[in-house]
């Protein structure tokens, strides 16, 4: 469907470097990265607003790298909506069809169909100044989709709406995707990536550093940046030591962690998922090969329960249910045992 092949562009203070990825027909593809990583510039290149320094852009097998904007069959939704305040909702949607060679009846049919699809028919006679942020977002989507693009490009589409509206708009975007529309969505919000994307590409400092399903990227980060950016807290630099009992990861401060791989390089990182850590008031024998005693320094409520911060020579975070927290009598300053299996540890070797 969409293919970027070694796209590069060098500016004074920033460069895109050999960006390559594909978006399949009907896919919801997320380009995830911090502000300034190059996400919006890539969208502008696909839309024809910017030219790459090198590389090629293909849509449905055709090289569109230097095609005119109007000849690309690409729809782009801007972060600020770019709605014309002096035009009615109907005329805002119709504006994008002015240069299309279609009849008046066909234009009105398209406007009505997309308005019904996005539940904004009742707004057609109103002006933007009387609308909410969520309604403006739907108008901007309608104006883009009425052009019947081959792919929809979204530049931080949820950043300008209230938290309460985000869930509705996420549902709307998923509905549009499920109807067959291919979507490329750029964002800095990993919750959007988790809730919407079929695949995710993480961009950092002008380079794609990891691509995969949301589960692959968020549960198996391949670099320190991806781990920290996606919210992994139990991520540590390690020296790997071979002992008669197996391989240990030396995390410093006298903390040695049992890991499974037998063949590893001398240095790298380990990731311990907070859900894999079991807490207890007493030490006990179990299949967990890593057992530490530490002091609780922080307790935070989360959507799924509680996150417990424990200092055991290194700072570890465990996620438990509210019921478990109550039954264990956890509070800041209390000493607690924590246990986790070697098989549950992700090892990332230095590249």
Residue frames as qw, qx, qy, qz and C-alpha x, y, z in Angstrom:
[[0.000, 0.886, 0.463, 0.000, 0.00, 0.00, 0.00],
 [0.021, 0.976, -0.187, 0.111, 2.42, 2.69, 1.26],
 [0.895, -0.089, -0.041, 0.436, 6.17, 2.18, 1.16],
 [0.043, -0.966, 0.254, 0.027, 8.92, 4.53, 2.31],
 [0.933, 0.142, -0.012, 0.329, 12.29, 3.50, 0.94],
 [0.656, -0.115, -0.065, 0.743, 15.41, 5.01, 2.55],
 [0.040, 0.904, 0.245, 0.349, 13.95, 8.49, 3.05],
 [0.579, -0.318, -0.197, 0.725, 16.54, 11.01, 4.25],
 [0.136, 0.876, 0.177, 0.428, 16.57, 14.77, 4.65],
 [0.606, -0.197, -0.284, 0.716, 19.29, 16.88, 6.20],
 [0.065, -0.931, -0.191, -0.303, 18.52, 20.24, 7.79],
 [0.157, 0.719, -0.427, 0.526, 20.74, 22.53, 9.85],
 [0.303, -0.437, 0.645, -0.549, 19.79, 21.11, 13.24],
 [0.737, 0.026, 0.571, -0.361, 17.99, 17.88, 12.33],
 [0.279, 0.351, -0.761, -0.468, 18.18, 14.95, 9.94],
 [0.906, 0.059, 0.227, -0.352, 15.92, 12.10, 8.90],
 [0.052, -0.569, 0.801, 0.179, 18.13, 9.08, 8.27],
 [0.250, 0.141, -0.915, -0.282, 17.25, 6.21, 5.95],
 [0.534, 0.073, 0.523, -0.660, 13.62, 5.88, 6.99],
 [0.381, 0.075, -0.794, -0.467, 12.06, 2.70, 5.58],
 [0.335, 0.131, 0.824, -0.438, 8.73, 1.09, 6.47],
 [0.217, -0.191, -0.725, -0.626, 5.57, -0.19, 4.81],
 [0.435, 0.126, 0.497, -0.740, 1.90, 0.26, 5.67],
 [0.110, 0.157, 0.939, 0.286, -0.37, -2.50, 4.37],
 [0.332, -0.321, -0.457, -0.761, -3.83, -2.03, 2.89],
 [0.639, -0.551, -0.413, -0.343, -6.39, -1.57, 5.68],
 [0.651, -0.156, -0.503, 0.546, -3.74, -1.30, 8.40],
 [0.273, -0.946, -0.056, -0.169, -3.73, 1.14, 11.31],
 [0.759, 0.164, -0.229, 0.587, -0.04, 2.05, 11.54],
 [0.362, -0.925, -0.083, 0.081, 1.31, 4.20, 14.38],
 [0.577, 0.461, -0.252, 0.625, 4.48, 6.31, 14.10],
 [0.596, -0.769, -0.229, 0.040, 5.43, 6.93, 17.72],
 [0.630, 0.162, -0.197, 0.733, 8.05, 9.35, 19.03],
 [0.277, -0.635, -0.322, 0.645, 8.77, 12.40, 21.14],
 [0.273, 0.939, 0.135, -0.163, 8.36, 15.95, 19.84],
 [0.056, 0.853, -0.456, -0.248, 11.06, 16.81, 17.32],
 [0.667, -0.198, 0.702, 0.152, 11.73, 13.20, 16.33],
 [0.025, 0.260, -0.658, -0.706, 10.69, 13.80, 12.71],
 [0.323, 0.372, 0.861, -0.127, 7.16, 12.35, 12.71],
 [0.349, 0.773, 0.312, -0.428, 5.31, 15.32, 11.23],
 [0.087, 0.650, -0.513, -0.554, 7.99, 15.93, 8.61],
 [0.196, -0.035, 0.945, 0.258, 7.53, 12.39, 7.33],
 [0.336, 0.607, 0.685, -0.223, 3.76, 12.93, 7.05],
 [0.224, 0.816, -0.035, -0.532, 4.36, 16.15, 5.13],
 [0.047, -0.426, 0.763, 0.484, 6.65, 14.29, 2.71],
 [0.258, 0.256, 0.928, 0.086, 4.00, 11.62, 2.10],
 [0.262, 0.762, 0.497, -0.321, 1.37, 14.34, 1.56],
 [0.553, 0.539, 0.297, 0.562, 3.66, 16.30, -0.79],
 [0.167, -0.981, -0.088, -0.041, 4.15, 19.35, 1.43],
 [0.326, -0.766, 0.515, 0.205, 7.87, 18.58, 1.83],
 [0.800, 0.485, -0.348, -0.060, 10.37, 16.92, -0.50],
 [0.875, -0.405, 0.152, 0.217, 12.85, 14.30, 0.73],
 [0.070, -0.791, 0.516, 0.321, 16.54, 14.82, 0.22],
 [0.260, 0.319, -0.868, -0.279, 16.83, 11.23, -0.99],
 [0.262, 0.125, 0.919, -0.265, 14.78, 8.06, -1.09],
 [0.277, -0.144, -0.632, -0.709, 11.43, 7.16, -2.62],
 [0.427, 0.131, 0.588, -0.674, 7.77, 7.11, -1.57],
 [0.208, -0.065, -0.839, -0.499, 5.42, 4.57, -3.18],
 [0.512, 0.133, 0.477, -0.702, 1.63, 4.41, -2.92],
 [0.835, 0.321, 0.359, -0.266, -0.11, 1.35, -4.36],
 [0.808, 0.094, 0.410, 0.412, 3.07, 0.55, -6.26],
 [0.414, 0.796, 0.170, 0.407, 3.40, 4.00, -7.88],
 [0.527, -0.116, -0.191, 0.820, 6.31, 6.30, -7.15],
 [0.050, -0.896, -0.388, -0.209, 4.70, 9.50, -5.81],
 [0.598, -0.331, -0.170, 0.710, 7.88, 11.05, -4.40],
 [0.152, -0.214, 0.120, 0.957, 7.62, 14.17, -6.58],
 [0.001, 0.565, 0.728, 0.387, 3.93, 14.09, -7.55],
 [0.165, -0.413, 0.013, -0.895, 1.83, 17.20, -7.03],
 [0.238, -0.032, 0.704, -0.669, -0.20, 17.29, -3.81],
 [0.660, 0.224, 0.144, -0.703, -3.52, 17.02, -5.65],
 [0.717, 0.341, -0.528, -0.302, -2.35, 13.95, -7.59],
 [0.085, 0.374, -0.874, 0.299, -1.36, 11.80, -4.60],
 [0.698, -0.326, -0.512, -0.380, -4.77, 10.52, -3.41],
 [0.475, -0.102, -0.651, 0.583, -3.62, 11.14, 0.16],
 [0.330, -0.801, -0.273, -0.418, -5.72, 12.74, 2.90],
 [0.464, 0.095, -0.522, 0.709, -4.02, 14.58, 5.77],
 [0.417, -0.816, -0.366, -0.162, -5.62, 15.74, 9.00],
 [0.311, 0.536, -0.357, 0.699, -3.66, 18.55, 10.62],
 [0.381, -0.212, -0.701, 0.564, -3.16, 18.88, 14.37],
 [0.048, 0.247, 0.296, -0.921, -4.91, 22.26, 14.56],
 [0.441, 0.543, 0.683, -0.210, -7.91, 21.16, 12.37],
 [0.139, -0.155, 0.417, 0.885, -7.43, 24.17, 9.99],
 [0.161, 0.646, 0.746, 0.021, -11.19, 24.81, 9.83],
 [0.118, 0.333, 0.210, 0.912, -12.35, 28.00, 8.05],
 [0.012, -0.342, -0.651, 0.677, -14.28, 30.02, 10.68],
 [0.305, 0.319, -0.035, -0.896, -16.28, 32.08, 8.13],
 [0.471, 0.075, -0.701, -0.530, -17.70, 29.00, 6.36],
 [0.821, -0.230, 0.150, -0.500, -20.51, 26.72, 7.48],
 [0.616, -0.288, 0.733, 0.012, -19.76, 23.10, 8.28],
 [0.780, 0.489, 0.391, -0.016, -21.23, 22.09, 4.91],
 [0.458, 0.875, -0.148, 0.046, -19.02, 24.57, 3.05],
 [0.306, -0.707, 0.638, 0.014, -15.93, 23.57, 5.03],
 [0.723, -0.021, 0.688, 0.063, -16.43, 19.97, 3.90],
 [0.671, 0.680, 0.294, 0.017, -17.27, 21.02, 0.35],
 [0.033, 0.920, -0.319, -0.227, -14.16, 23.21, 0.09],
 [0.436, -0.437, 0.744, 0.255, -11.87, 20.23, -0.39],
 [0.603, 0.347, 0.702, 0.150, -13.91, 19.19, -3.46],
 [0.252, 0.826, 0.033, -0.502, -13.70, 22.53, -5.33],
 [0.152, 0.643, -0.611, -0.436, -10.98, 21.38, -7.71],
 [0.419, 0.007, 0.907, 0.048, -12.42, 17.91, -8.23],
 [0.320, 0.104, -0.544, -0.769, -14.11, 17.17, -11.55],
 [0.007, -0.318, -0.937, 0.145, -17.39, 15.97, -10.07],
 [0.174, -0.565, -0.500, -0.633, -21.00, 17.06, -10.53],
 [0.295, -0.423, 0.278, -0.810, -22.93, 19.10, -7.99],
 [0.865, -0.253, -0.131, -0.414, -25.11, 16.10, -7.21],
 [0.845, 0.084, -0.447, 0.282, -22.09, 13.85, -6.66],
 [0.207, 0.391, -0.449, 0.777, -20.52, 16.45, -4.38],
 [0.538, -0.381, 0.180, -0.730, -23.68, 16.72, -2.27],
 [0.932, -0.114, -0.301, -0.167, -23.99, 12.93, -2.13],
 [0.655, 0.213, -0.516, 0.509, -20.44, 12.61, -0.83],
 [0.067, -0.403, 0.379, -0.831, -20.96, 15.34, 1.80],
 [0.742, -0.312, 0.012, -0.593, -24.17, 13.72, 3.04],
 [0.917, 0.004, -0.398, 0.030, -22.65, 10.22, 3.14],
 [0.522, 0.225, -0.526, 0.633, -19.56, 11.25, 5.11],
 [0.274, -0.406, 0.262, -0.831, -21.65, 13.44, 7.42],
 [0.863, -0.258, -0.131, -0.413, -23.90, 10.49, 8.24],
 [0.837, 0.109, -0.465, 0.268, -20.90, 8.23, 8.75],
 [0.381, 0.177, -0.470, 0.777, -19.36, 10.69, 11.25],
 [0.268, -0.664, -0.673, 0.185, -22.70, 11.63, 12.86],
 [0.196, -0.354, -0.087, 0.910, -22.47, 15.34, 12.00],
 [0.114, 0.501, 0.668, 0.538, -25.47, 15.74, 9.64],
 [0.223, -0.849, -0.475, 0.068, -27.21, 17.97, 12.19],
 [0.411, -0.644, 0.037, 0.644, -24.21, 20.34, 12.18],
 [0.554, 0.321, 0.469, 0.609, -24.06, 21.09, 8.43],
 [0.096, 0.843, 0.307, 0.432, -25.71, 24.51, 8.66],
 [0.511, -0.834, -0.068, 0.199, -23.73, 25.66, 11.71],
 [0.375, 0.819, -0.328, 0.284, -20.46, 27.62, 11.88],
 [0.704, 0.138, -0.567, 0.405, -17.24, 26.45, 13.58],
 [0.006, 0.414, -0.414, 0.811, -17.40, 29.06, 16.36],
 [0.691, -0.309, 0.120, -0.642, -20.42, 27.31, 17.86],
 [0.914, 0.059, -0.391, -0.089, -18.87, 23.82, 17.91],
 [0.720, -0.625, 0.301, 0.020, -16.96, 21.82, 20.53],
 [0.094, -0.650, 0.713, 0.246, -13.44, 20.48, 20.06],
 [0.501, 0.027, 0.864, 0.042, -14.75, 16.99, 19.37],
 [0.561, 0.694, 0.412, -0.181, -17.19, 18.30, 16.76],
 [0.215, 0.866, -0.341, -0.296, -14.44, 20.31, 15.07],
 [0.312, -0.396, 0.841, 0.196, -12.33, 17.16, 14.91],
 [0.568, 0.349, 0.745, -0.028, -15.17, 15.34, 13.15],
 [0.434, 0.856, 0.093, -0.264, -15.57, 18.22, 10.69],
 [0.003, 0.746, -0.603, -0.283, -11.87, 18.11, 9.88],
 [0.442, -0.093, 0.886, 0.106, -12.09, 14.34, 9.38],
 [0.569, 0.602, 0.536, -0.162, -15.13, 14.72, 7.13],
 [0.304, 0.881, -0.178, -0.317, -13.40, 17.34, 4.98],
 [0.117, -0.555, 0.789, 0.237, -10.45, 14.97, 4.52],
 [0.441, 0.064, 0.895, -0.002, -12.42, 11.74, 3.97],
 [0.562, 0.658, 0.318, -0.387, -14.88, 13.29, 1.50],
 [0.257, 0.722, -0.513, -0.388, -11.97, 13.39, -0.97],
 [0.988, 0.081, 0.063, -0.114, -11.93, 9.55, -0.86],
 [0.067, 0.768, -0.637, -0.014, -8.18, 9.27, -0.22],
 [0.805, 0.164, -0.570, 0.001, -6.29, 5.97, -0.53],
 [0.620, -0.175, -0.558, 0.523, -4.65, 6.57, 2.87],
 [0.291, -0.901, -0.171, -0.275, -5.46, 8.85, 5.80],
 [0.539, 0.223, -0.415, 0.698, -2.56, 10.66, 7.50],
 [0.469, -0.819, -0.297, -0.144, -3.20, 11.83, 11.07],
 [0.402, 0.425, -0.387, 0.713, -0.88, 14.32, 12.77],
 [0.103, -0.056, -0.672, 0.732, -1.41, 14.08, 16.57],
 [0.273, -0.425, -0.556, -0.660, -5.21, 13.95, 16.03],
 [0.560, -0.621, -0.548, -0.026, -6.15, 13.63, 19.71],
 [0.494, -0.074, -0.336, 0.799, -3.78, 16.17, 21.23],
 [0.058, -0.193, -0.019, -0.979, -6.15, 19.14, 20.89],
 [0.585, -0.434, -0.433, -0.531, -9.25, 17.55, 22.46],
 [0.487, -0.542, 0.432, -0.531, -10.27, 17.11, 26.08],
 [0.087, -0.254, 0.954, -0.134, -9.53, 13.85, 27.86],
 [0.553, 0.245, 0.633, -0.483, -13.25, 13.02, 28.05],
 [0.668, 0.593, -0.053, -0.446, -13.55, 13.22, 24.25],
 [0.069, 0.571, -0.784, -0.233, -10.49, 11.12, 23.45],
 [0.426, 0.023, 0.898, -0.109, -12.23, 7.80, 24.03],
 [0.599, 0.613, 0.391, -0.336, -15.05, 8.72, 21.62],
 [0.388, 0.793, -0.348, -0.317, -12.60, 9.89, 18.97],
 [0.175, -0.400, 0.893, 0.110, -10.47, 6.76, 19.35],
 [0.548, 0.285, 0.766, -0.181, -13.61, 4.71, 18.74],
 [0.528, 0.765, 0.091, -0.357, -14.42, 6.83, 15.70],
 [0.162, 0.705, -0.634, -0.274, -10.93, 6.40, 14.23],
 [0.331, -0.149, 0.932, 0.005, -11.11, 2.65, 14.78],
 [0.592, 0.518, 0.543, -0.294, -14.52, 2.59, 13.08],
 [0.423, 0.801, -0.233, -0.353, -13.08, 4.45, 10.07],
 [0.027, -0.524, 0.837, 0.154, -10.20, 1.98, 9.91],
 [0.462, 0.086, 0.870, -0.152, -12.54, -1.01, 10.21],
 [0.609, 0.646, 0.254, -0.384, -14.50, 0.30, 7.22],
 [0.845, 0.361, 0.232, 0.319, -11.37, -0.30, 5.12],
 [0.199, 0.951, -0.147, 0.185, -9.48, 2.99, 5.36],
 [0.791, 0.052, -0.262, 0.551, -5.70, 2.66, 5.71],
 [0.256, -0.955, -0.028, -0.148, -4.41, 4.98, 8.44],
 [0.651, 0.170, -0.329, 0.663, -0.95, 6.31, 9.29],
 [0.408, -0.869, -0.199, -0.196, -1.17, 8.07, 12.67],
 [0.503, 0.336, -0.439, 0.665, 1.69, 9.95, 14.31],
 [0.552, -0.770, -0.140, -0.288, 1.68, 10.55, 18.06],
 [0.175, 0.524, -0.666, 0.501, 3.85, 10.90, 21.15],
 [0.630, -0.298, 0.385, -0.605, 1.22, 9.12, 23.28],
 [0.126, 0.216, -0.964, -0.090, 1.94, 5.41, 23.76],
 [0.412, 0.259, 0.734, -0.474, -1.62, 4.82, 25.07],
 [0.598, 0.561, -0.069, -0.568, -2.91, 5.85, 21.63],
 [0.320, 0.465, -0.789, -0.243, -0.48, 3.41, 20.06],
 [0.136, -0.042, 0.960, -0.241, -1.64, 0.57, 22.31],
 [0.453, 0.398, 0.592, -0.535, -5.35, 1.23, 21.82],
 [0.567, 0.667, 0.012, -0.484, -5.36, 1.92, 18.08],
 [0.238, 0.661, -0.629, -0.333, -2.38, 0.47, 16.24],
 [0.988, 0.131, -0.031, -0.072, -2.03, -2.83, 14.39],
 [0.809, 0.091, -0.107, 0.570, 1.68, -2.05, 14.10],
 [0.257, -0.953, 0.011, 0.157, 3.94, 0.56, 15.66],
 [0.707, 0.374, -0.124, 0.587, 7.20, 2.13, 14.51],
 [0.452, -0.814, -0.116, 0.347, 9.21, 4.06, 17.10],
 [0.538, 0.664, -0.011, 0.519, 11.18, 6.99, 15.72],
 [0.559, -0.754, -0.043, 0.342, 14.02, 8.59, 17.68],
 [0.259, -0.691, 0.341, 0.582, 16.37, 11.35, 16.56],
 [0.440, 0.609, -0.357, -0.555, 15.36, 10.94, 12.93],
 [0.258, 0.274, -0.909, -0.178, 15.69, 7.14, 12.80],
 [0.852, -0.218, -0.207, -0.428, 13.29, 4.20, 13.09],
 [0.079, -0.525, 0.788, -0.311, 14.60, 2.25, 16.10],
 [0.221, 0.049, 0.960, -0.164, 11.95, -0.48, 16.35],
 [0.554, 0.059, -0.312, -0.769, 8.93, -1.72, 14.41],
 [0.154, -0.067, -0.984, 0.055, 6.42, -4.40, 15.39],
 [0.402, -0.619, -0.605, -0.298, 3.01, -5.07, 16.88],
 [0.305, -0.763, 0.168, -0.545, 2.17, -3.00, 19.97],
 [0.896, -0.436, 0.065, -0.052, 2.76, -6.08, 22.13],
 [0.854, 0.188, -0.068, 0.480, 6.19, -6.68, 20.60],
 [0.275, 0.637, -0.141, 0.706, 7.30, -3.08, 21.00],
 [0.409, -0.694, 0.163, -0.570, 5.92, -2.48, 24.49],
 [0.889, -0.417, 0.156, -0.109, 6.74, -5.84, 26.07],
 [0.871, -0.054, 0.222, 0.435, 10.01, -6.53, 24.23],
 [0.161, 0.970, -0.124, -0.132, 11.79, -3.19, 23.69],
 [0.891, 0.263, -0.030, 0.369, 15.06, -3.52, 21.80],
 [0.422, 0.433, -0.213, 0.767, 16.82, -0.49, 23.20],
 [0.265, -0.312, -0.539, 0.736, 17.10, 1.65, 26.31],
 [0.167, 0.046, -0.093, -0.980, 15.30, 4.52, 24.61],
 [0.510, -0.230, -0.615, -0.556, 12.29, 2.40, 23.61],
 [0.493, -0.329, -0.758, 0.274, 12.06, 0.86, 27.07],
 [0.162, -0.300, -0.392, 0.854, 12.07, 4.21, 28.85],
 [0.234, 0.011, -0.274, -0.933, 9.83, 5.90, 26.30],
 [0.559, -0.250, -0.650, -0.451, 7.19, 3.17, 26.56],
 [0.564, -0.597, 0.125, -0.557, 7.14, 3.41, 30.33],
 [0.892, -0.092, -0.413, 0.157, 9.22, 0.38, 31.34],
 [0.318, -0.874, 0.257, -0.264, 10.62, 1.23, 34.78],
 [0.790, -0.432, 0.426, 0.086, 12.48, -1.98, 35.66],
 [0.769, 0.604, -0.036, 0.207, 15.11, -1.48, 32.97],
 [0.532, -0.773, 0.285, 0.195, 18.77, -1.76, 33.98],
 [0.457, 0.707, -0.540, 0.013, 22.22, -1.65, 32.52],
 [0.900, -0.345, 0.256, -0.069, 24.00, -4.96, 33.26],
 [0.173, 0.595, -0.778, -0.105, 27.30, -6.76, 33.02],
 [0.943, -0.024, -0.141, -0.299, 26.78, -10.46, 32.31],
 [0.170, -0.593, 0.768, -0.170, 28.80, -12.90, 34.39],
 [0.816, 0.068, -0.537, -0.204, 29.18, -16.64, 33.79],
 [0.380, -0.494, 0.658, -0.423, 29.20, -18.65, 37.03],
 [0.030, 0.077, -0.996, -0.024, 28.99, -22.41, 37.78],
 [0.272, 0.413, 0.751, -0.438, 25.30, -21.88, 38.62],
 [0.393, 0.695, 0.559, 0.225, 24.56, -20.09, 35.35],
 [0.303, 0.415, 0.121, 0.849, 24.62, -16.57, 33.96],
 [0.243, -0.700, -0.475, 0.474, 24.08, -13.62, 36.28],
 [0.230, 0.759, 0.186, 0.580, 23.36, -10.00, 35.43],
 [0.469, -0.325, -0.352, 0.742, 25.40, -7.69, 37.64],
 [0.038, 0.846, 0.402, 0.348, 23.34, -4.53, 38.15],
 [0.195, 0.524, -0.325, 0.763, 25.75, -2.87, 40.57],
 [0.455, -0.501, 0.320, -0.663, 25.42, -2.30, 44.32],
 [0.198, -0.237, 0.927, -0.214, 26.04, -6.01, 44.82],
 [0.723, 0.274, 0.348, -0.530, 22.80, -6.98, 43.03],
 [0.004, 0.242, -0.881, -0.405, 23.10, -10.14, 40.93],
 [0.718, 0.241, 0.207, -0.619, 20.08, -11.36, 38.96],
 [0.501, -0.021, 0.844, 0.190, 19.72, -14.88, 37.54],
 [0.532, 0.508, -0.180, -0.653, 18.92, -14.89, 33.80],
 [0.904, 0.166, 0.374, -0.124, 18.16, -17.70, 31.35],
 [0.689, 0.691, -0.221, -0.003, 20.35, -17.11, 28.27],
 [0.860, -0.337, 0.185, 0.336, 23.60, -19.09, 28.37],
 [0.586, 0.158, 0.282, 0.743, 25.25, -17.24, 25.49],
 [0.023, 0.967, 0.251, -0.026, 25.29, -13.51, 26.00],
 [0.461, 0.631, -0.197, 0.593, 27.75, -10.71, 25.38],
 [0.461, -0.071, -0.540, 0.701, 29.56, -9.09, 28.27],
 [0.018, 0.256, 0.303, -0.918, 27.26, -6.09, 28.53],
 [0.134, -0.392, -0.676, -0.609, 23.68, -5.06, 27.85],
 [0.382, -0.225, 0.219, -0.869, 20.36, -4.41, 29.56],
 [0.119, -0.262, -0.957, 0.043, 17.66, -6.39, 31.32],
 [0.416, -0.258, -0.116, -0.864, 13.95, -5.65, 31.57],
 [0.077, -0.200, -0.925, 0.314, 11.83, -7.06, 34.41],
 [0.294, -0.478, -0.464, -0.686, 8.11, -6.53, 33.86],
 [0.237, -0.303, 0.483, -0.787, 6.44, -5.14, 36.96],
 [0.824, -0.109, -0.074, -0.551, 3.59, -7.66, 36.60],
 [0.800, 0.177, -0.568, 0.081, 6.11, -10.54, 36.91],
 [0.173, 0.345, -0.653, 0.652, 7.22, -9.54, 40.43],
 [0.640, -0.509, -0.554, -0.154, 5.54, -11.33, 43.37],
 [0.074, -0.576, 0.431, -0.691, 5.55, -9.69, 46.82],
 [0.746, -0.384, -0.544, -0.013, 5.41, -11.46, 50.20],
 [0.404, -0.843, 0.196, -0.297, 5.93, -10.62, 53.86],
 [0.694, -0.482, 0.530, 0.068, 8.17, -13.66, 54.35],
 [0.199, 0.507, -0.756, -0.362, 10.75, -15.43, 52.20],
 [0.842, 0.057, 0.451, -0.291, 9.46, -18.69, 50.73],
 [0.353, -0.217, 0.806, 0.423, 10.62, -21.45, 48.42],
 [0.644, 0.607, 0.275, -0.376, 9.19, -21.22, 44.91],
 [0.781, 0.360, 0.342, 0.378, 10.14, -21.62, 41.25],
 [0.173, 0.972, -0.058, 0.150, 11.30, -17.99, 41.26],
 [0.834, 0.035, -0.173, 0.522, 15.09, -17.95, 41.18],
 [0.244, 0.403, -0.155, 0.869, 15.42, -14.28, 42.09],
 [0.503, -0.710, -0.492, 0.021, 14.53, -13.36, 45.66],
 [0.310, 0.339, -0.239, 0.855, 15.33, -10.01, 47.27],
 [0.317, -0.707, -0.554, 0.306, 14.38, -8.11, 50.40],
 [0.261, 0.310, 0.084, 0.911, 13.85, -4.38, 50.23],
 [0.025, -0.467, -0.514, 0.719, 12.06, -1.37, 51.65],
 [0.239, 0.725, 0.592, 0.258, 8.99, 0.24, 50.11],
 [0.263, -0.255, -0.044, 0.929, 9.67, 3.85, 49.16],
 [0.309, 0.162, -0.177, -0.920, 6.60, 4.63, 47.06],
 [0.280, 0.368, 0.884, -0.064, 3.02, 3.44, 46.54],
 [0.233, 0.244, -0.226, -0.914, 0.99, 4.75, 43.59],
 [0.623, 0.376, 0.590, -0.349, -2.51, 3.93, 42.46],
 [0.016, 0.211, -0.693, -0.689, -2.88, 2.77, 38.84],
 [0.641, 0.056, -0.269, -0.717, -5.81, 1.79, 36.63],
 [0.762, 0.020, -0.631, -0.146, -5.17, -1.89, 37.33],
 [0.777, -0.463, -0.384, 0.187, -4.31, -1.65, 41.03],
 [0.365, -0.907, 0.165, 0.133, -1.16, -0.34, 42.72],
 [0.699, 0.532, -0.316, 0.359, 2.45, 0.21, 41.72],
 [0.705, -0.697, 0.044, 0.123, 4.86, -0.48, 44.57],
 [0.441, 0.752, -0.399, 0.284, 8.38, 1.00, 44.48],
 [0.875, -0.474, 0.040, 0.096, 10.93, -1.05, 46.44],
 [0.170, 0.827, -0.527, 0.102, 14.59, -0.29, 47.17],
 [0.964, -0.210, 0.159, 0.037, 16.49, -3.59, 47.16],
 [0.584, -0.344, 0.411, 0.610, 19.90, -2.24, 46.21],
 [0.047, 0.127, 0.524, 0.841, 18.27, -1.23, 42.94],
 [0.424, 0.222, 0.320, -0.818, 14.87, 0.41, 42.65],
 [0.016, -0.157, -0.931, -0.329, 12.26, -2.10, 41.46],
 [0.475, 0.050, 0.100, -0.873, 8.58, -1.53, 40.73],
 [0.052, 0.169, 0.984, 0.030, 5.91, -4.21, 41.20],
 [0.452, -0.122, -0.217, -0.857, 2.31, -3.97, 40.00],
 [0.068, -0.169, -0.954, 0.237, -0.25, -5.68, 42.25],
 [0.270, -0.603, -0.598, -0.454, -3.99, -5.55, 42.85],
 [0.284, -0.583, 0.203, -0.734, -5.59, -3.40, 45.52],
 [0.893, -0.361, -0.115, -0.244, -6.68, -6.58, 47.30],
 [0.847, 0.087, -0.305, 0.426, -3.08, -7.83, 47.46],
 [0.190, 0.517, -0.288, 0.783, -1.90, -4.52, 48.82],
 [0.578, -0.539, 0.100, -0.604, -4.49, -4.67, 51.59],
 [0.962, -0.219, -0.155, -0.051, -3.82, -8.32, 52.50],
 [0.746, 0.192, -0.290, 0.568, -0.05, -7.70, 52.67],
 [0.397, -0.845, -0.230, 0.274, -0.52, -4.54, 54.74],
 [0.629, 0.240, 0.112, 0.731, 1.80, -2.55, 52.50],
 [0.097, -0.983, -0.137, 0.078, 2.87, 0.98, 53.41],
 [0.440, 0.763, -0.302, 0.363, 5.86, 3.20, 52.74],
 [0.177, -0.688, 0.596, -0.374, 8.87, 2.28, 54.88],
 [0.887, -0.189, 0.347, -0.238, 7.85, -1.37, 55.29],
 [0.091, -0.461, 0.843, 0.262, 10.31, -4.16, 54.48],
 [0.848, 0.290, 0.180, -0.406, 9.04, -6.68, 51.92],
 [0.515, -0.199, 0.756, 0.351, 10.26, -9.71, 49.97],
 [0.608, 0.591, -0.105, -0.520, 10.04, -9.74, 46.18],
 [0.605, -0.109, 0.764, 0.197, 10.40, -12.72, 43.85],
 [0.622, 0.629, -0.099, -0.456, 10.61, -13.10, 40.07],
 [0.912, 0.077, 0.373, 0.154, 11.58, -15.87, 37.66],
 [0.329, -0.433, 0.517, 0.660, 14.66, -15.82, 35.45],
 [0.334, 0.333, 0.774, 0.422, 12.44, -16.86, 32.53],
 [0.093, 0.869, 0.482, -0.063, 10.44, -13.65, 32.92],
 [0.261, -0.743, 0.159, 0.596, 13.45, -11.39, 32.32],
 [0.666, 0.726, 0.129, 0.111, 14.02, -9.82, 28.91],
 [0.606, -0.455, 0.275, 0.592, 17.72, -9.60, 28.01],
 [0.482, 0.874, 0.063, 0.015, 18.84, -6.91, 25.54],
 [0.769, -0.190, 0.167, 0.587, 22.44, -7.28, 24.43],
 [0.055, -0.731, 0.187, 0.654, 24.56, -4.35, 23.30],
 [0.756, 0.613, 0.231, -0.003, 24.27, -3.91, 19.54]]
